[in-house]
């Protein structure tokens, strides 16, 4: 699943929550809703998804290296320090 689809899904599900309706009823504007309600509440699930994607990339690269299809010995995986 792409980052855009994941983030969009989180925002769309949050927009239907009662605390958003309550903030709108109290007169909060769109900008206030985005920065005070939607982004902070969508950050944690997106951060978890990013962490899992990094772990998947590490496992994929190590699997390919184990099979001999990874980066060859003169080059480093983590950079060129």
C-alpha positions, 0 to 999 in steps of 0.5 A: 500500500502506498503512503498516499493511500495509507495517509488518505485512508487515515484522514478519511476515517478520522474525518468521520469521528465525533471529535471532528464533528464537535470541533466543527460545532464549536466553530473550528475552521478547516486549517485548525481542524487539519493542524490540531486534530487530523494531523496529530491523530494520523501521525502515529499510524503512518509512523507505524506503517513507515517502520514496518516498511523499513523492516520489510526492506531490510529483510528483503535486502538481507534475503537477496544478499544471502542468496547471492543477489545482493551488493558485492563485497567491495561496496557497502550496503549502508553507505560509503564511509 
